[in-house]
């Protein structure tokens, strides 16, 4: 199920008033709509909140504004996600979002869903920028993204070590 446009819009508006940061930290809570029959957050909902984390990161750093101005649209090309722990109803968690690489015509975000220093899910999400239905060239991607690359979040097992 795609993320509702109103959720993306609300996140983007809130993020516009936030200070720029190379590491996005979006605080969120498990909503009833995210639950499955086992009463924990459904696997697809993890991806939904990660998408909100990427929109938050993009607006916070004004990257989305630049993309719109340049006629660019981000699209997810690959997701590698690992579910570590369940998230129960109403649990508060943090979506940690980092751009970890820009290579050729693709960029990769690393995202974690965290409760304290405990990793509940982690993902590497590779995306492309499209212009008029075609993948944008490497120069365009580098120009808009390279300055935001940061190191991966260090983890040991399912715990964060140093932030």
C-alpha positions as CSV (number, residue, x, y, z in Angstrom):
1,X,0.0,0.0,0.0
2,X,1.5,3.4,-1.0
3,X,2.0,6.1,1.6
4,X,-1.0,8.4,1.5
5,X,-0.2,11.7,-0.1
6,X,-1.5,13.6,2.9
7,X,1.0,11.9,5.1
8,X,3.9,12.8,2.7
9,X,2.6,16.4,2.4
10,X,2.2,16.8,6.2
11,X,5.8,15.5,6.7
12,X,7.2,17.8,4.0
13,X,5.5,20.9,5.4
14,X,6.7,20.1,9.0
15,X,10.2,19.4,7.6
16,X,10.5,22.8,5.8
17,X,10.6,24.5,9.2
18,X,13.3,22.2,10.5
19,X,17.0,22.9,10.5
20,X,19.0,21.2,7.7
21,X,20.8,18.1,8.8
22,X,22.7,15.5,6.9
23,X,21.2,12.8,9.2
24,X,17.4,12.8,9.2
25,X,15.8,11.9,12.5
26,X,12.0,11.6,12.2
27,X,10.1,10.7,15.4
28,X,7.1,8.6,14.8
29,X,4.6,6.3,16.6
30,X,3.0,3.0,15.6
31,X,-0.5,3.8,14.5
32,X,-3.4,1.4,14.5
33,X,-3.5,1.5,10.7
34,X,0.0,0.0,10.7
35,X,-0.9,-3.1,12.6
36,X,-1.4,-6.6,11.3
37,X,-3.4,-9.6,12.7
38,X,-0.5,-10.3,15.2
39,X,-1.0,-6.8,16.7
40,X,2.5,-5.6,15.7
41,X,3.5,-3.3,12.9
42,X,3.0,-4.9,9.5
43,X,6.1,-5.4,7.3
44,X,4.9,-3.0,4.6
45,X,4.3,-0.3,7.2
46,X,8.1,-0.3,8.0
47,X,8.7,0.7,4.4
48,X,6.0,3.4,4.5
49,X,7.5,5.1,7.5
50,X,11.0,4.8,5.9
51,X,9.6,6.6,2.9
52,X,8.3,9.4,5.2
53,X,11.8,9.5,6.6
54,X,13.3,10.1,3.1
55,X,10.8,12.8,2.4
56,X,11.6,14.5,5.7
57,X,15.4,14.3,4.9
58,X,14.8,15.7,1.4
59,X,12.7,18.6,2.6
60,X,14.9,19.4,5.6
61,X,17.9,19.7,3.3
62,X,15.9,21.5,0.6
63,X,16.9,18.7,-1.9
64,X,13.3,18.2,-2.9
65,X,12.9,21.9,-3.8
66,X,15.9,21.6,-6.1
67,X,14.5,18.5,-7.7
68,X,11.2,20.1,-8.5
69,X,13.0,23.2,-9.9
70,X,15.2,20.9,-12.1
71,X,12.3,18.7,-13.2
72,X,13.6,15.6,-11.4
73,X,11.6,12.8,-9.6
74,X,13.1,10.2,-7.2
75,X,12.2,6.6,-7.7
76,X,13.1,3.6,-5.6
77,X,15.2,1.0,-7.6
78,X,16.1,-1.5,-4.9
79,X,15.3,-2.2,-1.3
80,X,17.3,-4.5,1.1
81,X,15.5,-4.6,4.4
82,X,16.1,-6.6,7.6
83,X,13.4,-6.8,10.2
84,X,15.1,-7.3,13.7
85,X,12.3,-6.7,16.3
86,X,8.6,-6.1,16.3
87,X,7.1,-2.7,17.0
88,X,3.9,-2.9,19.1
89,X,0.9,-0.6,19.0
90,X,1.6,3.1,19.9
91,X,5.3,2.4,20.4
92,X,7.5,5.5,19.8
93,X,10.4,5.1,17.5
94,X,12.9,7.1,15.5
95,X,13.5,6.8,11.7
96,X,17.2,7.5,11.2
97,X,17.9,8.4,7.5
98,X,21.3,8.8,6.0
99,X,22.6,9.2,2.4
100,X,25.5,6.8,2.4
101,X,26.6,6.8,-1.3
102,X,26.2,8.4,-4.6
103,X,27.6,6.2,-7.4
104,X,27.1,6.5,-11.1
105,X,23.4,7.2,-11.6
106,X,22.1,5.8,-8.3
107,X,22.2,7.0,-4.7
108,X,21.7,4.9,-1.5
109,X,20.0,5.7,1.7
110,X,20.6,3.7,4.9
111,X,17.6,3.8,7.2
112,X,17.0,2.4,10.7
113,X,13.9,2.2,12.9
114,X,15.2,2.7,16.4
115,X,13.8,2.5,19.9
116,X,16.6,3.9,22.0
117,X,19.8,2.1,20.8
118,X,17.8,-1.0,19.7
119,X,17.4,-1.6,15.9
120,X,14.0,-2.8,15.0
121,X,14.6,-2.7,11.2
122,X,17.3,-1.5,8.9
123,X,17.4,-1.0,5.2
124,X,19.5,0.1,2.3
125,X,17.4,1.8,-0.3
126,X,18.8,2.7,-3.7
127,X,17.1,5.2,-5.8
128,X,17.4,7.0,-9.1
129,X,16.4,10.4,-10.3
130,X,14.2,10.6,-13.4
131,X,13.8,13.5,-15.8
132,X,11.1,13.2,-18.4
133,X,10.9,9.5,-17.8
134,X,14.6,8.8,-18.2
135,X,17.2,8.2,-15.6
136,X,19.2,11.4,-14.9
137,X,22.9,11.3,-15.6
138,X,25.6,10.9,-13.0
139,X,26.5,14.6,-13.0
140,X,22.9,15.6,-12.2
141,X,22.8,13.2,-9.3
142,X,26.2,14.2,-7.9
143,X,25.3,17.9,-8.2
144,X,22.2,17.5,-6.1
145,X,23.3,14.9,-3.6
146,X,27.0,14.4,-3.2
147,X,27.5,17.0,-0.5
148,X,25.0,15.1,1.8
149,X,26.9,11.8,2.0
150,X,27.7,10.6,5.5
151,X,29.1,7.4,7.0
152,X,26.8,4.5,7.8
153,X,25.3,4.2,11.3
154,X,27.5,1.9,13.3
155,X,25.7,-1.1,14.7
156,X,26.8,-4.3,16.5
157,X,24.1,-7.0,16.2
158,X,20.9,-5.2,16.8
159,X,22.3,-2.2,18.8
160,X,23.6,1.1,17.7
161,X,27.1,1.9,18.8
162,X,27.9,5.6,19.1
163,X,25.9,8.2,17.2
